[in-house]
Amino acid sequence: MSKATLIAECCQNHNGSRETLKRMIHEAAAAGADYVKIQAIRSREVAFRERFENGSKADDGTVRVIQRPYRAEVDRLAKLDLSLDDEAWFVDECARAGVASMTTVFTRAGLREIAGMGYQAVKVASYDCASAPLLRELTAAFSTLVVSTGASFDSEIERAADILIGAGSKFTFLHAVTIYPTPMHELHLRRMAWLRRFTPR
């Protein structure tokens, strides 16, 4: 049986503080993590859409754009954003701690910003498992991908595998359950055996 790969997830728990993130990196490395991961959320790309702020209707009353409460979410996430300088520092700090760096990329624009920054792996969020354009760009930019599957249909996972195998990418599907915390009866760990069928040997 091969050794499990341990990924220490920092998410936004650093609250935008390099000092906090530095402590997290070094603690994770000392605890035996293989990777330390952050999330390149970029609140300006993911959450806010100006056209949704007030909604709009046509002259005949037809709703063109539904109003959504994006402003509060972008304000919340903006406090947790890391700059590109912060991300480059993160990659270097992981190297200093002797642990590999990983990030989750949510948009193609975000991917282009970090390509060449030195991340040793990239995680794809389960909501993006079905994003063929993002997967194709990722395979061209990064040699190691971890693709989460918690919010994906089986057909989307199969399609993602076709794209990644076709590109010759080194990838792993990550079994995930999008319930936090996950009740024991919702773990569905046997699903990992099905996911292994797609992973290149």
N, C-alpha and C positions, 0 to 999 in steps of 0.2 A: 504494500500500500504506500502510495507516495505521500510525502509530507504535505499537510495543509498549508495554504498560503494565508497569512494573517494580515488583514488590512485594518489599520487603526483609523477610524472615521472622525475627523475633526469637525466636519460640517461647518456651521457658523458659530460654534461654541467659543471661538476666540474673540467674538464680539468686536472684530476689527483691530484687535491689539496684537502687534508683532510679539511683544513680550509673552503674552499668554500663549500664542501659537508656538513660540520657541519652546516653552516649557512642555507643551503637549507633544511636540516632535520628539524631544529628548526622552520624555517619560515613555512614549510608545516604543522608541528604539530600545530603551533599557528593558522593557517588558518583552522584547522578542518579536515585535511586529516586523513583517517583511516590507510593508508599504505604510506610509502615512498619507492620508487622502484629505483634500479640501474640496470645496465645491465652488466653481467659478460661476456664480449665479448671474452676476451682472444685472442688477435689478432693472436697469434702464431698458434692457432687451426683453426680459422675461415677463415682467409684471405690467408695466405701464403701457397703455395704448391711448393716446390722446383722444382719438375719435370715440372712445367709449366713455369718456369722462362725463359728458352731458347727455349722451344718446342723441338720436335725431329721428325725425319723421318726415316723410314726403308730404307734399301739399294735400294729398288725399287721405292723410292720416296713417298710411302704411309705415310701420316701424322699419327704418333702415339700419339703425345701429342701436342695440340694446344698451342701456346704461348699466355699467358694472362698477363696483367699488374698488377700482384699481389703485386710487391715490393712496389710501391707507396702507395697502400692501407694499407699494413701491417705497413709501416712506419708512416702513419697518425694515425692509430688506436693504435699503440704501445704507443704513447704519452698519450693516454687516459686510458690505462689499469690500473686496480687496483690490487694490490698484495693481496694474501690471508690474510695477516695481515691487510691490509686496509679493506677488506670485513668483517673480524671479528670485527674490530673497528666500522664499519658501523652498524652492528647488535646491538652492545652494545650502540652506540650513539642514535640509534632509541629508544631503551628501556629507556635511560636516558631522552629522549624528550617526552616519553609517546605515541609513535606511533609505529605501527607494521612495521616490515621490510619485504621487498619483493625484489626478483631479477629475472631477465630473464636468463634462462640457455639455451645455444645454442648447447652444446655438451654433450655426455654421460661422457666424461672424466671430463669436467667442473662440471657436476652434482656430480660426486664422490668426487671431491675436496671440495665441500661445504656442503655435507651431514653431518649433525650433528653440523653445525656451528651456528644454532639457527634461521635461517630465518623462519618467520612465514607463508610465502606463496611463491610460485614460479609461475612465468608467463612463458608460452610456447609461443614462437613467432609463428605467423601465418604460416610461412614457415615450421614449425616443427609440425604442427597439424597432419600431416600424418605420422609422425615418430613413428610407433608403438613401436620399441625398447626403444626409449627415454621416451615415455609415460609410458611404463610398469615400467621402472626403477624409474621414478618420483613418481609413486603411492606408490612404496615401501619405498621411502625416505621421502616424504613430505605429510602432511595431507590435505593441502589446495592448489589447483591449479587453476590458471586462464589461460584459453587457448584462444589465439587470433585466429580469423578466417578470417582475411582480405585477405589472399592469398591462401585460401583453397577452394577446390571443395566441393559441398554438400556431395558427397559420402565419402570424407575424414573426414568431420565433423561427419557424422553418424558412421563411423568406429571408430573414436576417442571416441565418446560417448559410444560405445559398450565396448571398452577397459576400460575406466574409470569407468563406471557403474559396469562392471564385477569385477573390483578390489575393489569396495566399496569405491572409492575415493570421497572426497568432492571437487567438481569442479564447475566452472562457465565458460561458453563460452562468450567471449568478442567480440561483434560486432566491426569490425574495417574496415576502408577503407584505402588502401595503396596509398593514394594521399595526399600529404602534401603541403599547406593546402587543406582541402577538400572543393570543391565547394558545395553549398547548394543542387544542383540538383543531387549530387552523394552520399548524406548521406545514403539513403535507410534505414531509421530508422525502418520501418516496419519489416525488417528482424529479429529484436530482438525477435519478437513474435515467429518466427519459431525456433530460437535458444533456447528459453525457454522450448520448448518441451523436450529437452534432459537433462535439468538440474534437478538433483535429488531434491526432496522436503524435 
